[in-house]
Amino acid sequence: KFGTLLKDLNPADTEFESSVSSLLDSLSKKVSEEFTKDFDIHRQALREAVMDSLRARHLPEGIRLSMLLKNDKMVTEALSLAKGDVGASGSSYASLLLAPTGVKGAAGGGTLAS
């Protein structure tokens, strides 16, 4: 495809054609490698997006949303904290409600300690 275009430009300049052709081959290879790398990095997110699209066609909305929420990391963490379990952050819900240490007179209109 590109070779035909290059020959149409200047059929006598084979050096230009070969250098551009090798450059296009190199770029094509790098783009292909980058796509493969991105697909590998985002494999799980892509899989979930495809599965959600399929579910949207074949399942009722309530069941689909329930399945999405079960796989959501933030929802899972919030539920474990609400249940009183120690979450992935190493904190429990009760400890998150405690006043931070180093705060002086916060309830009575005092100033915060530095």
N, CA and C of each residue as an Amber inpcrd file, in Angstrom:
protein
   342
   0.8260000  -1.1850000   0.0000000   0.0000000   0.0000000   0.0000000
   0.8770000   1.2580000   0.0000000   1.7720000   1.3610000   1.0080000
   2.6500000   2.5240000   1.0670000   3.7070000   2.4810000  -0.0360000
   4.1310000   1.2700000  -0.3870000   5.1240000   1.1310000  -1.4450000
   4.6120000   1.6640000  -2.7720000   3.3550000   1.4220000  -3.0770000
   2.7540000   1.9220000  -4.3120000   2.7130000   3.4410000  -4.3110000
   2.3570000   4.0270000  -3.1740000   2.3340000   5.4870000  -3.0680000
   3.7260000   6.0790000  -3.2470000   4.7350000   5.4360000  -2.6870000
   6.0990000   5.9450000  -2.8070000   6.5950000   5.8880000  -4.2460000
   6.2690000   4.8230000  -4.9450000   6.6970000   4.7070000  -6.3380000
   6.0200000   5.7620000  -7.2080000   4.7980000   6.1090000  -6.8750000
   4.0880000   7.1480000  -7.6310000   4.7270000   8.5070000  -7.4340000
   5.3280000   8.7460000  -6.2660000   5.9450000  10.0450000  -6.0000000
   7.1620000  10.2840000  -6.8940000   8.1180000   9.3480000  -6.8480000
   9.3310000   9.5060000  -7.6460000   9.9070000   8.1090000  -7.9060000
   9.5890000   7.5300000  -9.0180000  10.0160000   6.1560000  -9.2930000
  11.5350000   6.0090000  -9.3950000  12.2710000   7.0680000  -9.6480000
  13.7250000   6.9620000  -9.8190000  14.4540000   6.9960000  -8.4740000
  13.8380000   7.4890000  -7.4220000  14.5110000   7.6630000  -6.1330000
  14.2980000   6.4340000  -5.2450000  15.0630000   5.3770000  -5.4960000
  14.9100000   4.1320000  -4.7380000  15.4810000   4.2560000  -3.3230000
  16.4720000   5.1110000  -3.1260000  17.0490000   5.3080000  -1.7870000
  15.9980000   5.9110000  -0.8460000  15.2820000   6.9080000  -1.3430000
  14.2150000   7.5300000  -0.5400000  13.1370000   6.5010000  -0.2220000
  12.7640000   5.7290000  -1.2330000  11.7220000   4.7160000  -1.0500000
  12.1180000   3.6960000   0.0060000  13.3520000   3.2110000  -0.0480000
  13.7810000   2.1870000   0.9030000  13.8890000   2.7500000   2.3230000
  14.3590000   4.0040000   2.4520000  14.4670000   4.5760000   3.7930000
  13.0870000   4.8410000   4.4040000  12.1620000   5.3440000   3.6080000
  10.8100000   5.5880000   4.1110000  10.1110000   4.2680000   4.3910000
  10.3290000   3.3030000   3.5340000   9.7130000   2.0010000   3.7270000
  10.2000000   1.3440000   5.0150000  11.4960000   1.4260000   5.2800000
  12.0250000   0.8400000   6.5220000  11.5270000   1.6150000   7.7400000
  11.3900000   2.9400000   7.6030000  10.8530000   3.7460000   8.6930000
   9.4030000   3.3600000   8.9870000   8.5910000   3.1800000   7.9350000
   7.1980000   2.7720000   8.1220000   7.1060000   1.3790000   8.7370000
   7.9670000   0.4760000   8.3310000   7.9830000  -0.8640000   8.9210000
   8.3210000  -0.7940000  10.4050000   9.3050000   0.0300000  10.7470000
   9.7080000   0.1980000  12.1380000   8.5810000   0.7960000  12.9730000
   7.9390000   1.8370000  12.4490000   6.8240000   2.4570000  13.1640000
   5.6600000   1.4890000  13.3340000   5.3720000   0.7410000  12.3000000
   4.2940000  -0.2390000  12.3680000   4.5690000  -1.2740000  13.4520000
   5.8040000  -1.7360000  13.5330000   6.1810000  -2.7170000  14.5500000
   6.0600000  -2.1220000  15.9510000   6.5160000  -0.8700000  16.1370000
   6.4370000  -0.2240000  17.4520000   4.9920000   0.0070000  17.8830000
   4.1350000   0.4200000  16.9510000   2.7230000   0.6360000  17.2700000
   2.0650000  -0.6820000  17.6660000   2.3910000  -1.7360000  16.9420000
   1.8490000  -3.0460000  17.2560000   2.2850000  -3.5030000  18.6500000
   3.5510000  -3.2960000  18.9750000   4.0560000  -3.6550000  20.3060000
   3.3740000  -2.8350000  21.3980000   3.1320000  -1.5600000  21.1250000
   2.4780000  -0.6830000  22.1020000   1.0340000  -1.1110000  22.3330000
   0.3210000  -1.4730000  21.2630000  -1.0520000  -1.9690000  21.4070000
  -1.0690000  -3.2420000  22.2530000  -0.1620000  -4.1590000  21.9600000
  -0.0940000  -5.4080000  22.7100000   0.1850000  -5.1390000  24.1800000
   1.1080000  -4.2290000  24.4540000   1.4490000  -3.8750000  25.8360000
   0.2370000  -3.2710000  26.5490000  -0.4730000  -2.3500000  25.8850000
  -1.6520000  -1.7290000  26.4860000  -2.7540000  -2.7500000  26.7410000
  -2.9670000  -3.6570000  25.8080000  -3.9750000  -4.6950000  26.0170000
  -3.6060000  -5.5780000  27.1980000  -2.3320000  -5.9060000  27.3420000
  -1.9080000  -6.7210000  28.4730000  -2.1030000  -5.9880000  29.7970000
  -1.7700000  -4.6960000  29.8200000  -1.9020000  -3.9120000  31.0510000
  -3.3660000  -3.7840000  31.4560000  -4.2410000  -3.5590000  30.4910000
  -5.6530000  -3.3060000  30.7730000  -6.5430000  -4.5090000  30.4780000
  -5.9620000  -5.6810000  30.5060000  -6.6820000  -6.9120000  30.1560000
  -7.9420000  -7.0990000  31.0050000  -7.8210000  -6.9520000  32.3200000
  -8.9600000  -7.1860000  33.2040000 -10.0710000  -6.1640000  32.9660000
  -9.7160000  -4.8920000  32.8270000 -10.7220000  -3.8520000  32.5860000
 -11.4210000  -4.0760000  31.2500000 -10.6790000  -4.4740000  30.2320000
 -11.2780000  -4.7560000  28.9260000 -12.2250000  -5.9490000  29.0060000
 -11.7890000  -6.9810000  29.7270000 -12.6230000  -8.1740000  29.8820000
 -13.9380000  -7.8080000  30.5740000 -13.8430000  -7.0030000  31.6470000
 -15.0510000  -6.6080000  32.3710000 -15.9640000  -5.7430000  31.5000000
 -15.3950000  -4.8630000  30.6910000 -16.2040000  -4.0180000  29.8100000
 -16.9390000  -4.8570000  28.7630000 -16.2650000  -5.8340000  28.1950000
 -16.8970000  -6.7090000  27.1970000 -17.9960000  -7.5370000  27.8550000
 -17.6940000  -8.0790000  29.0440000 -18.7010000  -8.8850000  29.7510000
 -19.9160000  -8.0380000  30.1150000 -19.6940000  -6.7890000  30.5420000
 -20.8140000  -5.9130000  30.8840000 -21.6640000  -5.6010000  29.6520000
 -21.0330000  -5.4130000  28.5170000 -21.7790000  -5.1620000  27.2770000
 -22.6510000  -6.3660000  26.9130000 -22.0980000  -7.5540000  27.0820000
 -22.8800000  -8.7580000  26.7960000 -24.0300000  -8.9130000  27.7900000
 -23.7480000  -8.6610000  29.0600000 -24.7980000  -8.7510000  30.0800000
 -25.9080000  -7.7300000  29.8210000 -25.5400000  -6.5430000  29.3610000
 -26.5360000  -5.5000000  29.1010000 -27.5440000  -5.9490000  28.0480000
 -27.1250000  -6.7990000  27.1420000 -28.0290000  -7.2770000  26.0940000
 -28.9290000  -8.4080000  26.5650000 -28.4360000  -9.2010000  27.5480000
 -29.1360000 -10.4420000  27.8660000 -29.6900000 -10.5290000  29.2820000
 -29.3210000  -9.6340000  30.1700000 -29.7800000  -9.7180000  31.5570000
 -30.5650000  -8.4800000  31.9480000 -31.4860000  -8.6290000  32.9020000
 -32.1750000  -7.4420000  33.4190000 -31.1830000  -6.4910000  34.0880000
 -31.5270000  -5.2120000  34.0850000 -30.6300000  -4.1690000  34.5960000
 -30.2270000  -4.4150000  36.0550000 -31.1590000  -4.8370000  36.8920000
 -30.8620000  -5.0580000  38.3080000 -29.8120000  -6.1280000  38.5280000
 -29.9000000  -7.2120000  37.7970000 -28.9200000  -8.3040000  37.9200000
 -27.5660000  -7.8300000  37.4150000 -27.5650000  -7.0950000  36.3150000
 -26.3040000  -6.5900000  35.7530000 -25.6160000  -5.6440000  36.7280000
 -26.3700000  -4.7190000  37.3250000 -25.7740000  -3.7900000  38.2890000
 -25.2600000  -4.5170000  39.5180000 -26.0050000  -5.5190000  39.9700000
 -25.5600000  -6.3140000  41.1140000 -24.2230000  -6.9900000  40.8240000
 -24.0740000  -7.5150000  39.6330000 -22.8140000  -8.1680000  39.2480000
 -21.6750000  -7.1550000  39.1720000 -21.9640000  -5.9530000  38.6520000
 -20.9380000  -4.9190000  38.5710000 -20.4680000  -4.4930000  39.9560000
 -21.4170000  -4.3310000  40.8750000 -21.0650000  -3.8840000  42.2240000
 -20.2660000  -4.9340000  42.9850000 -20.5080000  -6.2050000  42.7160000
 -19.7480000  -7.2660000  43.3830000 -18.2720000  -7.2180000  42.9980000
 -17.9680000  -6.7630000  41.7970000 -16.5890000  -6.7170000  41.3200000
 -15.9190000  -5.3630000  41.5290000 -16.6430000  -4.3870000  42.0690000
 -16.0950000  -3.0500000  42.2710000 -15.2460000  -3.0300000  43.5360000
 -13.9710000  -2.6640000  43.4060000 -13.0360000  -2.6830000  44.5360000
 -13.4370000  -1.6990000  45.6220000 -13.8980000  -0.5250000  45.2260000
 -14.2630000   0.4910000  46.2160000 -15.5090000   0.0750000  46.9970000
 -16.4780000  -0.5300000  46.3260000 -17.6810000  -1.0000000  47.0010000
 -17.3260000  -2.1350000  47.9540000 -16.4730000  -3.0450000  47.5150000
 -16.0540000  -4.1530000  48.3660000 -15.3520000  -3.6480000  49.6180000
 -14.4780000  -2.6770000  49.4710000 -13.7650000  -2.0920000  50.6160000
 -14.7440000  -1.3930000  51.5550000 -15.6880000  -0.6300000  51.0090000
 -16.6690000   0.0710000  51.8370000 -17.5390000  -0.9130000  52.6090000
 -17.9440000  -1.9980000  51.9640000 -18.7520000  -3.0020000  52.6490000
 -17.9760000  -3.6870000  53.7610000 -16.7150000  -3.9900000  53.5300000
 -15.9240000  -4.6390000  54.5830000 -15.7220000  -3.6940000  55.7660000
 -15.5430000  -2.3990000  55.5000000 -15.4190000  -1.4340000  56.5910000
 -16.7330000  -1.2950000  57.3460000 -17.8440000  -1.2690000  56.6300000
 -19.1490000  -1.1240000  57.2710000 -19.4890000  -2.3320000  58.1340000
 -19.0170000  -3.5070000  57.7440000 -19.2660000  -4.7220000  58.5150000
 -18.3850000  -4.7990000  59.7560000 -17.3950000  -3.9250000  59.8560000
 -16.5010000  -3.9510000  61.0010000 -15.2190000  -4.7100000  60.7430000
 -15.0790000  -5.2380000  59.5490000 -13.8450000  -5.9410000  59.1970000
 -12.7420000  -4.9250000  58.9770000 -11.5170000  -5.3910000  59.0750000
 -10.3860000  -4.5340000  58.7380000 -10.2570000  -4.5640000  57.2260000
 -10.2800000  -3.3870000  56.6220000 -10.2310000  -3.2930000  55.1720000
  -8.8150000  -3.4370000  54.6450000  -8.6660000  -3.3090000  53.3390000
  -7.3550000  -3.4280000  52.6830000  -6.4090000  -2.3340000  53.1500000
  -6.9810000  -1.1970000  53.5970000  -6.1380000  -0.0940000  54.0620000
  -5.6210000  -0.3370000  55.4730000  -6.0890000  -1.4160000  56.1290000
  -5.6470000  -1.7300000  57.4870000  -6.4480000  -0.9950000  58.5420000
  -7.5360000  -0.3500000  58.1700000  -8.3630000   0.4060000  59.1040000
  -9.7250000  -0.2520000  59.2370000 -10.3560000  -0.0080000  60.3790000
 -11.7380000  -0.4210000  60.5410000 -12.6050000   0.8230000  60.4880000
 -13.8930000   0.6150000  60.3080000 -14.8170000   1.7440000  60.2060000
 -14.7870000   2.5740000  61.4870000 -14.7580000   1.8970000  62.6380000
 -14.7440000   2.6060000  63.9290000 -13.5090000   3.4930000  64.0510000
 -12.3690000   3.0180000  63.5870000 -11.1510000   3.8270000  63.6890000
 -11.1960000   5.0270000  62.7520000 -11.9260000   4.9120000  61.6550000
 -12.0640000   6.0470000  60.7440000 -12.9170000   7.1640000  61.3510000
 -13.8090000   6.8000000  62.2850000 -14.6850000   7.7850000  62.9130000
 -14.0220000   8.5350000  64.0570000 -12.9110000   8.0250000  64.5640000
 -12.2250000   8.6800000  65.6750000 -11.6300000  10.0070000  65.2320000
 -11.5630000  10.9460000  66.1750000 -10.9270000  12.2300000  65.8800000
  -9.4460000  12.0000000  65.6300000  -8.8670000  12.7270000  64.7070000
  -7.4370000  12.5580000  64.4490000  -6.6180000  12.9940000  65.6580000
  -5.4910000  12.3650000  65.8380000  -4.6120000  12.7450000  66.9470000
  -3.9490000  14.0700000  66.6230000  -3.6470000  14.8380000  67.6590000
  -3.0180000  16.1210000  67.4590000  -3.9840000  17.2620000  67.2840000
  -5.2960000  16.9680000  67.3930000  -6.3030000  18.0110000  67.2690000
  -6.6440000  18.4960000  68.6780000  -6.5320000  19.7970000  68.9120000
  -6.7610000  20.3430000  70.2330000  -7.9670000  21.2680000  70.1950000
  -8.9760000  20.9580000  70.9870000 -10.1290000  21.8360000  71.1160000
 -10.9700000  21.9700000  69.8740000 -11.0150000  20.9350000  69.0350000
 -11.7600000  21.0470000  67.7920000 -13.2630000  21.1890000  68.0440000
 -13.7910000  20.4970000  69.0820000 -15.2190000  20.5500000  69.3310000
 -15.6270000  21.8890000  69.9570000 -14.7420000  22.5130000  70.7170000
 -15.0920000  23.7350000  71.4010000 -14.6570000  24.9850000  70.6780000
 -14.3520000  24.9090000  69.4380000 -13.9660000  26.0870000  68.6600000
 -12.5110000  26.4700000  68.8380000 -11.6860000  25.5690000  69.3700000
 -10.2650000  25.8620000  69.5450000  -9.5060000  25.8070000  68.2510000
  -8.2190000  25.8400000  68.3270000  -7.3930000  25.7970000  67.1290000
  -6.7810000  24.4190000  66.9630000  -6.4210000  24.0980000  65.7550000
  -5.7790000  22.8360000  65.4730000  -4.3070000  22.9310000  65.8080000
  -3.7860000  21.8500000  66.3860000  -2.3580000  21.8060000  66.7000000
  -1.5770000  21.5420000  65.4250000  -0.3920000  22.1280000  65.3550000
   0.4010000  21.9070000  64.1430000   1.3840000  20.8050000  64.3190000
